[in-house]
Amino acid sequence: MSVNKVFLLGNVGRDPDVRYVAQGRPVASFSLATTERGYTNSNGVQVPERTEWHNIVMWGRHAEVAEKYIRKGTQLYIEGQLRTRMWEDRNAIKRYVTEIYVDNFELLGRPRGEAEQQPVQQPVQQPVQQPVQQPVQQPVQQPVQQPVQQQPLQQPPTDRPPF
């Protein structure tokens, strides 16, 4: 048994590059940065923060969502698989690249400053002039009470026990 599963939580490094391949199938690619915080170890030595850059690839519906909503700075949670591919460059040198093929993802935050750059447009509603209506006074009717007739209480038969 083997497992090829990647979980990443990071910030998008550049806007997705979306292309359409065979039969109009979209593919999006972009970089994602994950950063380990810096710290001071027990000996007092400071370890600086460390950023890793990951190549992300999304296909199909995920690529369409990326094209519409993912921008540089967006915080993402990604689940996917590692894939390494090889190609030869112009000089016939073999090159390798490792990518994360996305199985699932969630948008966690917007890029900083996006709220100021793209305000949400609210439709402007003009106040509607309603005609002023005076309340109509109607006489209050009192309910008519009917006299209540009392029925005589019936006694249970004497041949049965009272319980």
Buried (B, 14 or more C-beta within 10 A) or exposed (E): EEEEEBEBEBBBBEBBEBEEEEEEEBBBBBBBBBEEEEEEEEEEEEEEEEEEEBBBBBBEEBBBBBBEEBBBBBBBEBBBBEEEEEEEEEEEEEEEEEBBBBEEBEBEEBBEEBEEEEEEEEEEEEEEEEEEEEEEEEEEEEEEEEEEEEEEEEEEEEEEEEE
